[in-house]
Amino acid sequence: MRAVRFRGAGGPETLLVEEFPDPVPSAGQVLIDVAGAGLNRADSVQRQGRYNLPPDATDIFGMEVSGTVAAVGPGVTEYAVGDPVMALLTSGGYATKVAVDVRHVLAVPRGFELLPAAGVPEVAATLVANICMAGRFRSGETVLIHGATGGIGAVGIQLVKALGGRVAVTASTAAKLAAARELGADILIDYTRDDFAERMAEAGGADLILDTVGGPYLERNLRALALFGRIVTIGLQGGREGELNFALLMKKKASVTGTLLRDRTAEQKAEIMRETARLVIPLLESGAIRLPVDRVFPLSDVASAHRYFDSKSHVGKVLLDCRQ
C-alpha cells in the first residue's frame, strides 16, 4: 500500500508518499480500501514534531477515513466486503489501506458520496464527545464556538442548531463570519475587532464554550460564561498556559474541562461512536447537517494539502483522495 508517515519535524515539504506492506485485519477489525482521508489540526501539530502519539498509534498520519470494506477479521459480523464505511482512527488514515477496530466504524450515511464521508468521523465524534457528553449541552442553551469555519466549527454550528441551541462564533474575517451565518450562527464576533467576552455578556452569556485556543482565552472565556457555564478546551492553538480567576469561577459556578479524543481507550471511543451514530448520523441523512468540503487534494500531493490547511483559509473540511 501507499502511505504518508512521520519522517521528521518540519513543514509540508517533509511529507512523502511511501510504499508499505498491506495491513492484515486481526480479530475484531475490518480492513478498509481507503477512498478519502480528512485533514485535522493534530496532523499539522504531529508534522511539526509537537504531538506525542498514543502508544498504540503508528507514525502514519491520519485520524479519519472513508472507503469500502476489503476484508474482515475473525469475529466481525457487522460489515461485509464491499460495504461503504467511514472510520475514526488513532492513526494510519493517509494511506490506501487501513485496519481498524470495527467498533470505530460507521456505515456511510445514506445520500453521502464515499469521498466526502471521510470528513465526518473525527468532526462528528469530537463534537459529540465535547458538546453533548463532556459539555452536557441541553436544548435552549447558548454555545460559543471559537473558530467558525473549520470542520469543527462548520458542523458544530449546525449540530447545536439542530439540537435546539443558540450559536455564537468567533472568526477573523467578514467572509468567514458570513459563511458561519449561512450555516446558522446567531451571534457573529470578529475577534480581531471586538472583545468576545463583552459581546457574550451583552447577549446573556454562553452556557457552553468549545475552545480550541487554550491559555490566552481562559480569562475571557470565563467572563463570557453565563451562570453555571462550562468551558471545554479541545485545542491549544494559542498556548498551553493561562491565568484562572478562581473568584470569578466560583461566582459563576462554572467548570473548566480539558479533553482529547485521540488518546482515549478503544472502549471509550466505541461509546463515543455509538453516540455519534445515534445523534449525528440521522441529522446527516435528513439533511439537517451538511458537511462543507472546501478542497480535495490527491494523496500524491499531500504536501500541498497541508500547506493549504495551514493557511487557515479553508471553510469546512480539507480532504485527501487516497485513490490518486
C-alpha positions as YAML, in Angstrom:
chain: A
units: angstrom
residues:
- id: 1
  name: MET
  ca: [0.00, 0.00, 0.00]
- id: 2
  name: ARG
  ca: [0.96, 3.68, -0.26]
- id: 3
  name: ALA
  ca: [1.01, 5.85, 2.89]
- id: 4
  name: VAL
  ca: [2.43, 9.01, 4.44]
- id: 5
  name: ARG
  ca: [4.38, 8.64, 7.67]
- id: 6
  name: PHE
  ca: [6.25, 10.93, 10.03]
- id: 7
  name: ARG
  ca: [9.87, 11.19, 8.90]
- id: 8
  name: GLY
  ca: [10.95, 14.24, 10.89]
- id: 9
  name: ALA
  ca: [9.62, 17.55, 12.15]
- id: 10
  name: GLY
  ca: [9.18, 20.33, 9.63]
- id: 11
  name: GLY
  ca: [6.93, 21.94, 7.09]
- id: 12
  name: PRO
  ca: [4.65, 20.36, 4.50]
- id: 13
  name: GLU
  ca: [7.65, 19.58, 2.31]
- id: 14
  name: THR
  ca: [8.63, 16.81, 4.78]
- id: 15
  name: LEU
  ca: [5.57, 14.74, 3.80]
- id: 16
  name: LEU
  ca: [6.23, 11.99, 1.27]
- id: 17
  name: VAL
  ca: [4.23, 9.03, -0.01]
- id: 18
  name: GLU
  ca: [6.00, 5.70, 0.56]
- id: 19
  name: GLU
  ca: [5.31, 2.01, 0.00]
- id: 20
  name: PHE
  ca: [4.39, -0.17, 2.98]
- id: 21
  name: PRO
  ca: [3.21, -3.78, 3.46]
- id: 22
  name: ASP
  ca: [-0.56, -4.14, 3.36]
- id: 23
  name: PRO
  ca: [-2.14, -4.38, 6.85]
- id: 24
  name: VAL
  ca: [-3.98, -7.55, 7.82]
- id: 25
  name: PRO
  ca: [-7.12, -7.27, 9.97]
- id: 26
  name: SER
  ca: [-6.92, -9.02, 13.32]
- id: 27
  name: ALA
  ca: [-9.85, -10.22, 15.44]
- id: 28
  name: GLY
  ca: [-12.48, -7.52, 15.74]
- id: 29
  name: GLN
  ca: [-11.05, -5.41, 12.92]
- id: 30
  name: VAL
  ca: [-12.05, -4.53, 9.38]
- id: 31
  name: LEU
  ca: [-9.64, -3.74, 6.54]
- id: 32
  name: ILE
  ca: [-10.68, -0.69, 4.53]
- id: 33
  name: ASP
  ca: [-9.69, 0.21, 0.98]
- id: 34
  name: VAL
  ca: [-9.38, 3.92, 1.64]
- id: 35
  name: ALA
  ca: [-11.12, 6.38, -0.66]
- id: 36
  name: GLY
  ca: [-10.55, 9.55, 1.34]
- id: 37
  name: ALA
  ca: [-8.85, 10.86, 4.46]
- id: 38
  name: GLY
  ca: [-9.61, 14.03, 6.38]
- id: 39
  name: LEU
  ca: [-7.04, 16.58, 7.50]
- id: 40
  name: ASN
  ca: [-7.15, 17.74, 11.11]
- id: 41
  name: ARG
  ca: [-5.21, 20.21, 13.24]
- id: 42
  name: ALA
  ca: [-3.50, 17.36, 15.08]
- id: 43
  name: ASP
  ca: [-1.94, 16.28, 11.77]
- id: 44
  name: SER
  ca: [-0.20, 19.63, 11.45]
- id: 45
  name: VAL
  ca: [0.96, 19.52, 15.05]
- id: 46
  name: GLN
  ca: [2.28, 15.98, 14.53]
- id: 47
  name: ARG
  ca: [4.15, 17.07, 11.39]
- id: 48
  name: GLN
  ca: [5.82, 19.84, 13.37]
- id: 49
  name: GLY
  ca: [7.04, 17.33, 15.94]
- id: 50
  name: ARG
  ca: [4.87, 18.70, 18.74]
- id: 51
  name: TYR
  ca: [2.47, 15.78, 19.23]
- id: 52
  name: ASN
  ca: [3.14, 12.76, 21.43]
- id: 53
  name: LEU
  ca: [1.36, 9.90, 19.71]
- id: 54
  name: PRO
  ca: [-0.60, 7.42, 21.85]
- id: 55
  name: PRO
  ca: [1.26, 4.13, 22.44]
- id: 56
  name: ASP
  ca: [-0.95, 2.18, 20.02]
- id: 57
  name: ALA
  ca: [-0.58, 4.67, 17.13]
- id: 58
  name: THR
  ca: [1.50, 4.12, 14.03]
- id: 59
  name: ASP
  ca: [3.55, 7.00, 12.64]
- id: 60
  name: ILE
  ca: [1.34, 7.08, 9.54]
- id: 61
  name: PHE
  ca: [-0.71, 10.28, 9.56]
- id: 62
  name: GLY
  ca: [-4.48, 10.49, 9.54]
- id: 63
  name: MET
  ca: [-7.32, 10.07, 12.04]
- id: 64
  name: GLU
  ca: [-10.38, 9.58, 9.82]
- id: 65
  name: VAL
  ca: [-11.14, 7.83, 6.54]
- id: 66
  name: SER
  ca: [-13.88, 6.63, 4.26]
- id: 67
  name: GLY
  ca: [-13.73, 3.68, 1.90]
- id: 68
  name: THR
  ca: [-15.03, 0.19, 1.26]
- id: 69
  name: VAL
  ca: [-14.52, -2.92, 3.35]
- id: 70
  name: ALA
  ca: [-11.78, -5.06, 1.78]
- id: 71
  name: ALA
  ca: [-11.69, -7.85, 4.39]
- id: 72
  name: VAL
  ca: [-12.93, -8.60, 7.91]
- id: 73
  name: GLY
  ca: [-11.06, -10.15, 10.81]
- id: 74
  name: PRO
  ca: [-12.28, -13.06, 12.94]
- id: 75
  name: GLY
  ca: [-15.48, -12.33, 14.83]
- id: 76
  name: VAL
  ca: [-16.64, -9.43, 12.68]
- id: 77
  name: THR
  ca: [-20.25, -9.72, 11.53]
- id: 78
  name: GLU
  ca: [-21.32, -6.07, 11.36]
- id: 79
  name: TYR
  ca: [-19.87, -5.42, 7.89]
- id: 80
  name: ALA
  ca: [-19.17, -7.39, 4.73]
- id: 81
  name: VAL
  ca: [-16.68, -6.97, 1.91]
- id: 82
  name: GLY
  ca: [-17.73, -4.10, -0.34]
- id: 83
  name: ASP
  ca: [-19.69, -2.15, 2.29]
- id: 84
  name: PRO
  ca: [-19.15, 1.64, 2.16]
- id: 85
  name: VAL
  ca: [-17.87, 2.78, 5.56]
- id: 86
  name: MET
  ca: [-16.12, 5.58, 7.42]
- id: 87
  name: ALA
  ca: [-13.93, 5.21, 10.48]
- id: 88
  name: LEU
  ca: [-12.31, 7.04, 13.39]
- id: 89
  name: LEU
  ca: [-8.62, 6.16, 13.73]
- id: 90
  name: THR
  ca: [-5.81, 6.71, 16.17]
- id: 91
  name: SER
  ca: [-3.54, 6.98, 13.13]
- id: 92
  name: GLY
  ca: [-3.00, 5.41, 9.70]
- id: 93
  name: GLY
  ca: [-5.50, 7.26, 7.53]
- id: 94
  name: TYR
  ca: [-3.17, 8.85, 4.94]
- id: 95
  name: ALA
  ca: [-2.94, 5.52, 3.17]
- id: 96
  name: THR
  ca: [-4.57, 3.32, 0.59]
- id: 97
  name: LYS
  ca: [-5.48, 0.67, 3.18]
- id: 98
  name: VAL
  ca: [-6.05, 0.68, 6.94]
- id: 99
  name: ALA
  ca: [-7.15, -1.88, 9.54]
- id: 100
  name: VAL
  ca: [-9.43, -0.52, 12.28]
- id: 101
  name: ASP
  ca: [-11.45, -1.67, 15.28]
- id: 102
  name: VAL
  ca: [-14.93, -2.47, 14.00]
- id: 103
  name: ARG
  ca: [-16.45, -0.54, 16.92]
- id: 104
  name: HIS
  ca: [-14.94, 2.66, 15.48]
- id: 105
  name: VAL
  ca: [-16.52, 2.12, 12.06]
- id: 106
  name: LEU
  ca: [-19.84, 3.52, 10.84]
- id: 107
  name: ALA
  ca: [-21.73, 2.98, 7.62]
- id: 108
  name: VAL
  ca: [-21.54, 5.92, 5.22]
- id: 109
  name: PRO
  ca: [-24.73, 7.96, 5.75]
- id: 110
  name: ARG
  ca: [-27.44, 7.46, 3.15]
- id: 111
  name: GLY
  ca: [-27.15, 10.11, 0.46]
- id: 112
  name: PHE
  ca: [-23.43, 10.72, 1.07]
- id: 113
  name: GLU
  ca: [-20.82, 10.12, -1.58]
- id: 114
  name: LEU
  ca: [-17.90, 7.97, -0.47]
- id: 115
  name: LEU
  ca: [-15.07, 10.51, -0.60]
- id: 116
  name: PRO
  ca: [-16.75, 13.38, 1.33]
- id: 117
  name: ALA
  ca: [-17.70, 10.94, 4.09]
- id: 118
  name: ALA
  ca: [-14.00, 10.92, 5.05]
- id: 119
  name: GLY
  ca: [-14.53, 14.28, 6.73]
- id: 120
  name: VAL
  ca: [-17.28, 13.07, 9.06]
- id: 121
  name: PRO
  ca: [-15.80, 10.75, 11.74]
- id: 122
  name: GLU
  ca: [-13.30, 12.98, 13.56]
- id: 123
  name: VAL
  ca: [-15.50, 16.07, 13.42]
- id: 124
  name: ALA
  ca: [-18.68, 14.29, 14.47]
- id: 125
  name: ALA
  ca: [-17.03, 12.28, 17.25]
- id: 126
  name: THR
  ca: [-15.23, 15.37, 18.58]
- id: 127
  name: LEU
  ca: [-18.46, 17.36, 18.72]
- id: 128
  name: VAL
  ca: [-20.45, 14.59, 20.36]
- id: 129
  name: ALA
  ca: [-17.71, 13.88, 22.91]
- id: 130
  name: ASN
  ca: [-17.25, 17.52, 23.86]
- id: 131
  name: ILE
  ca: [-20.55, 19.31, 23.31]
- id: 132
  name: CYS
  ca: [-23.01, 16.55, 24.14]
- id: 133
  name: MET
  ca: [-21.07, 14.36, 26.57]
- id: 134
  name: ALA
  ca: [-18.39, 16.42, 28.39]
- id: 135
  name: GLY
  ca: [-20.22, 19.71, 27.79]
- id: 136
  name: ARG
  ca: [-23.64, 18.38, 28.86]
- id: 137
  name: PHE
  ca: [-25.42, 20.53, 26.27]
- id: 138
  name: ARG
  ca: [-29.18, 20.90, 26.59]
- id: 139
  name: SER
  ca: [-31.72, 22.31, 24.18]
- id: 140
  name: GLY
  ca: [-32.21, 26.04, 24.62]
- id: 141
  name: GLU
  ca: [-28.63, 26.73, 25.70]
- id: 142
  name: THR
  ca: [-26.17, 29.11, 24.04]
- id: 143
  name: VAL
  ca: [-22.90, 27.66, 22.74]
- id: 144
  name: LEU
  ca: [-19.87, 29.77, 21.81]
- id: 145
  name: ILE
  ca: [-17.62, 28.08, 19.24]
- id: 146
  name: HIS
  ca: [-14.17, 29.53, 18.63]
- id: 147
  name: GLY
  ca: [-13.14, 29.10, 15.00]
- id: 148
  name: ALA
  ca: [-16.30, 29.41, 12.99]
- id: 149
  name: THR
  ca: [-15.46, 27.78, 9.70]
- id: 150
  name: GLY
  ca: [-13.05, 24.90, 10.13]
- id: 151
  name: GLY
  ca: [-14.53, 21.41, 10.11]
- id: 152
  name: ILE
  ca: [-15.36, 21.51, 13.84]
- id: 153
  name: GLY
  ca: [-16.92, 24.97, 13.63]
- id: 154
  name: ALA
  ca: [-18.88, 24.42, 10.44]
- id: 155
  name: VAL
  ca: [-20.50, 21.19, 11.61]
- id: 156
  name: GLY
  ca: [-20.71, 22.31, 15.24]
- id: 157
  name: ILE
  ca: [-22.87, 25.30, 14.31]
- id: 158
  name: GLN
  ca: [-25.33, 23.05, 12.54]
- id: 159
  name: LEU
  ca: [-25.34, 20.38, 15.26]
- id: 160
  name: VAL
  ca: [-26.15, 22.85, 18.04]
- id: 161
  name: LYS
  ca: [-28.90, 24.45, 15.95]
- id: 162
  name: ALA
  ca: [-30.36, 21.03, 15.07]
- id: 163
  name: LEU
  ca: [-30.40, 20.12, 18.77]
- id: 164
  name: GLY
  ca: [-32.25, 23.31, 19.69]
- id: 165
  name: GLY
  ca: [-29.46, 25.65, 20.77]
- id: 166
  name: ARG
  ca: [-28.29, 29.17, 20.00]
- id: 167
  name: VAL
  ca: [-24.81, 29.55, 18.48]
- id: 168
  name: ALA
  ca: [-22.21, 32.27, 18.81]
- id: 169
  name: VAL
  ca: [-18.97, 32.10, 16.82]
- id: 170
  name: THR
  ca: [-15.68, 33.92, 16.57]
- id: 171
  name: ALA
  ca: [-13.70, 34.38, 13.35]
- id: 172
  name: SER
  ca: [-11.11, 36.74, 11.89]
- id: 173
  name: THR
  ca: [-12.74, 37.89, 8.64]
- id: 174
  name: ALA
  ca: [-16.09, 39.11, 7.37]
- id: 175
  name: ALA
  ca: [-16.12, 36.31, 4.80]
- id: 176
  name: LYS
  ca: [-15.77, 33.62, 7.46]
- id: 177
  name: LEU
  ca: [-18.47, 35.21, 9.58]
- id: 178
  name: ALA
  ca: [-20.76, 35.36, 6.54]
- id: 179
  name: ALA
  ca: [-20.16, 31.65, 5.97]
- id: 180
  name: ALA
  ca: [-20.98, 30.99, 9.63]
- id: 181
  name: ARG
  ca: [-24.22, 32.96, 9.26]
- id: 182
  name: GLU
  ca: [-25.22, 30.80, 6.29]
- id: 183
  name: LEU
  ca: [-24.59, 27.70, 8.42]
- id: 184
  name: GLY
  ca: [-26.96, 29.05, 11.08]
- id: 185
  name: ALA
  ca: [-24.85, 31.02, 13.58]
- id: 186
  name: ASP
  ca: [-26.85, 33.57, 15.58]
- id: 187
  name: ILE
  ca: [-24.10, 35.75, 17.07]
- id: 188
  name: LEU
  ca: [-21.12, 36.70, 14.89]
- id: 189
  name: ILE
  ca: [-17.97, 38.07, 16.52]
- id: 190
  name: ASP
  ca: [-14.88, 39.35, 14.71]
- id: 191
  name: TYR
  ca: [-12.23, 38.63, 17.33]
- id: 192
  name: THR
  ca: [-9.75, 40.99, 15.65]
- id: 193
  name: ARG
  ca: [-12.01, 43.96, 16.42]
- id: 194
  name: ASP
  ca: [-14.38, 43.00, 19.23]
- id: 195
  name: ASP
  ca: [-13.93, 41.62, 22.74]
- id: 196
  name: PHE
  ca: [-15.88, 38.38, 22.53]
- id: 197
  name: ALA
  ca: [-16.33, 38.29, 26.31]
- id: 198
  name: GLU
  ca: [-18.11, 41.65, 26.24]
- id: 199
  name: ARG
  ca: [-20.25, 40.63, 23.28]
- id: 200
  name: MET
  ca: [-21.29, 37.42, 25.00]
- id: 201
  name: ALA
  ca: [-22.06, 39.22, 28.26]
- id: 202
  name: GLU
  ca: [-24.35, 41.57, 26.32]
- id: 203
  name: ALA
  ca: [-26.06, 38.53, 24.78]
- id: 204
  name: GLY
  ca: [-26.67, 36.89, 28.15]
- id: 205
  name: GLY
  ca: [-23.55, 34.76, 28.32]
- id: 206
  name: ALA
  ca: [-22.61, 31.36, 26.96]
- id: 207
  name: ASP
  ca: [-23.80, 28.21, 28.68]
- id: 208
  name: LEU
  ca: [-21.04, 26.25, 26.93]
- id: 209
  name: ILE
  ca: [-17.83, 27.30, 25.20]
- id: 210
  name: LEU
  ca: [-16.00, 24.98, 22.80]
- id: 211
  name: ASP
  ca: [-12.46, 26.31, 22.93]
- id: 212
  name: THR
  ca: [-9.64, 25.48, 20.52]
- id: 213
  name: VAL
  ca: [-7.31, 28.30, 21.61]
- id: 214
  name: GLY
  ca: [-6.34, 27.43, 25.18]
- id: 215
  name: GLY
  ca: [-4.33, 29.57, 27.58]
- id: 216
  name: PRO
  ca: [-4.73, 33.10, 26.17]
- id: 217
  name: TYR
  ca: [-8.53, 32.74, 26.06]
- id: 218
  name: LEU
  ca: [-9.03, 31.32, 29.55]
- id: 219
  name: GLU
  ca: [-9.78, 34.60, 31.33]
- id: 220
  name: ARG
  ca: [-12.04, 35.94, 28.57]
- id: 221
  name: ASN
  ca: [-13.82, 32.61, 28.22]
- id: 222
  name: LEU
  ca: [-14.67, 32.74, 31.89]
- id: 223
  name: ARG
  ca: [-16.01, 36.28, 31.58]
- id: 224
  name: ALA
  ca: [-18.08, 35.18, 28.57]
- id: 225
  name: LEU
  ca: [-19.88, 32.46, 30.53]
- id: 226
  name: ALA
  ca: [-23.38, 32.57, 31.94]
- id: 227
  name: LEU
  ca: [-24.02, 31.25, 35.44]
- id: 228
  name: PHE
  ca: [-23.29, 27.51, 35.66]
- id: 229
  name: GLY
  ca: [-21.50, 27.72, 32.32]
- id: 230
  name: ARG
  ca: [-18.96, 25.17, 31.09]
- id: 231
  name: ILE
  ca: [-15.72, 25.63, 29.16]
- id: 232
  name: VAL
  ca: [-14.48, 22.61, 27.22]
- id: 233
  name: THR
  ca: [-11.00, 23.08, 25.81]
- id: 234
  name: ILE
  ca: [-10.06, 20.80, 22.91]
- id: 235
  name: GLY
  ca: [-7.10, 22.67, 21.40]
- id: 236
  name: LEU
  ca: [-4.10, 24.79, 22.31]
- id: 237
  name: GLN
  ca: [-3.62, 26.91, 19.20]
- id: 238
  name: GLY
  ca: [-2.86, 29.96, 21.35]
- id: 239
  name: GLY
  ca: [-0.71, 28.32, 24.02]
- id: 240
  name: ARG
  ca: [-0.68, 25.96, 26.98]
- id: 241
  name: GLU
  ca: [-0.85, 28.36, 29.90]
- id: 242
  name: GLY
  ca: [-3.30, 30.97, 31.16]
- id: 243
  name: GLU
  ca: [-4.38, 32.58, 34.42]
- id: 244
  name: LEU
  ca: [-7.55, 31.37, 36.11]
- id: 245
  name: ASN
  ca: [-9.55, 33.76, 38.30]
- id: 246
  name: PHE
  ca: [-10.91, 31.34, 40.88]
- id: 247
  name: ALA
  ca: [-13.12, 34.00, 42.46]
- id: 248
  name: LEU
  ca: [-14.91, 34.52, 39.14]
- id: 249
  name: LEU
  ca: [-15.01, 30.76, 38.55]
- id: 250
  name: MET
  ca: [-16.76, 30.31, 41.89]
- id: 251
  name: LYS
  ca: [-19.07, 33.28, 41.43]
- id: 252
  name: LYS
  ca: [-20.26, 31.89, 38.10]
- id: 253
  name: LYS
  ca: [-20.48, 28.33, 39.47]
- id: 254
  name: ALA
  ca: [-18.60, 27.40, 36.31]
- id: 255
  name: SER
  ca: [-16.46, 24.45, 35.25]
- id: 256
  name: VAL
  ca: [-13.41, 24.11, 33.03]
- id: 257
  name: THR
  ca: [-12.70, 20.82, 31.29]
- id: 258
  name: GLY
  ca: [-9.85, 19.79, 29.01]
- id: 259
  name: THR
  ca: [-10.23, 16.76, 26.74]
- id: 260
  name: LEU
  ca: [-8.53, 14.84, 23.96]
- id: 261
  name: LEU
  ca: [-10.16, 12.29, 21.68]
- id: 262
  name: ARG
  ca: [-7.16, 10.61, 20.09]
- id: 263
  name: ASP
  ca: [-5.64, 9.00, 23.19]
- id: 264
  name: ARG
  ca: [-8.85, 7.61, 24.65]
- id: 265
  name: THR
  ca: [-9.21, 3.88, 25.14]
- id: 266
  name: ALA
  ca: [-10.80, 1.73, 22.46]
- id: 267
  name: GLU
  ca: [-13.81, 1.23, 24.72]
- id: 268
  name: GLN
  ca: [-14.24, 4.97, 25.28]
- id: 269
  name: LYS
  ca: [-14.05, 5.64, 21.55]
- id: 270
  name: ALA
  ca: [-16.59, 2.89, 20.93]
- id: 271
  name: GLU
  ca: [-19.03, 4.63, 23.30]
- id: 272
  name: ILE
  ca: [-18.48, 7.95, 21.53]
- id: 273
  name: MET
  ca: [-19.07, 6.35, 18.13]
- id: 274
  name: ARG
  ca: [-22.31, 4.81, 19.38]
- id: 275
  name: GLU
  ca: [-23.47, 8.26, 20.50]
- id: 276
  name: THR
  ca: [-22.34, 9.70, 17.17]
- id: 277
  name: ALA
  ca: [-24.40, 7.13, 15.31]
- id: 278
  name: ARG
  ca: [-27.42, 7.96, 17.48]
- id: 279
  name: LEU
  ca: [-27.18, 11.76, 17.39]
- id: 280
  name: VAL
  ca: [-25.38, 12.83, 14.22]
- id: 281
  name: ILE
  ca: [-25.94, 10.24, 11.51]
- id: 282
  name: PRO
  ca: [-29.74, 10.77, 11.35]
- id: 283
  name: LEU
  ca: [-29.16, 14.53, 11.02]
- id: 284
  name: LEU
  ca: [-26.70, 13.97, 8.17]
- id: 285
  name: GLU
  ca: [-29.11, 11.63, 6.40]
- id: 286
  name: SER
  ca: [-32.03, 14.04, 6.77]
- id: 287
  name: GLY
  ca: [-30.00, 17.00, 5.51]
- id: 288
  name: ALA
  ca: [-30.30, 18.89, 8.80]
- id: 289
  name: ILE
  ca: [-26.49, 18.88, 8.87]
- id: 290
  name: ARG
  ca: [-24.27, 19.09, 5.82]
- id: 291
  name: LEU
  ca: [-20.51, 18.68, 5.70]
- id: 292
  name: PRO
  ca: [-18.87, 21.56, 3.80]
- id: 293
  name: VAL
  ca: [-15.85, 20.33, 1.84]
- id: 294
  name: ASP
  ca: [-13.52, 23.16, 0.91]
- id: 295
  name: ARG
  ca: [-10.94, 21.36, -1.22]
- id: 296
  name: VAL
  ca: [-9.75, 17.86, -2.15]
- id: 297
  name: PHE
  ca: [-6.10, 17.03, -2.88]
- id: 298
  name: PRO
  ca: [-4.66, 13.77, -4.21]
- id: 299
  name: LEU
  ca: [-2.69, 11.71, -1.71]
- id: 300
  name: SER
  ca: [0.30, 12.12, -4.01]
- id: 301
  name: ASP
  ca: [0.21, 15.87, -3.31]
- id: 302
  name: VAL
  ca: [-0.18, 15.66, 0.45]
- id: 303
  name: ALA
  ca: [2.34, 18.49, 0.93]
- id: 304
  name: SER
  ca: [0.09, 20.94, -0.92]
- id: 305
  name: ALA
  ca: [-2.87, 19.80, 1.15]
- id: 306
  name: HIS
  ca: [-1.01, 20.60, 4.38]
- id: 307
  name: ARG
  ca: [0.25, 23.89, 3.01]
- id: 308
  name: TYR
  ca: [-3.31, 24.95, 2.21]
- id: 309
  name: PHE
  ca: [-4.65, 23.67, 5.54]
- id: 310
  name: ASP
  ca: [-2.01, 25.60, 7.46]
- id: 311
  name: SER
  ca: [-3.06, 28.82, 5.69]
- id: 312
  name: LYS
  ca: [-6.35, 28.66, 7.67]
- id: 313
  name: SER
  ca: [-8.21, 29.99, 4.66]
- id: 314
  name: HIS
  ca: [-10.46, 26.95, 4.28]
- id: 315
  name: VAL
  ca: [-14.18, 26.88, 5.08]
- id: 316
  name: GLY
  ca: [-15.10, 23.32, 6.02]
- id: 317
  name: LYS
  ca: [-13.02, 20.20, 5.53]
- id: 318
  name: VAL
  ca: [-9.86, 19.63, 3.52]
- id: 319
  name: LEU
  ca: [-9.63, 16.06, 2.24]
- id: 320
  name: LEU
  ca: [-7.16, 13.72, 0.58]
- id: 321
  name: ASP
  ca: [-8.26, 11.46, -2.28]
- id: 322
  name: CYS
  ca: [-6.25, 8.36, -1.40]
- id: 323
  name: ARG
  ca: [-7.02, 6.71, -4.73]
- id: 324
  name: GLN
  ca: [-4.82, 9.26, -6.52]
...
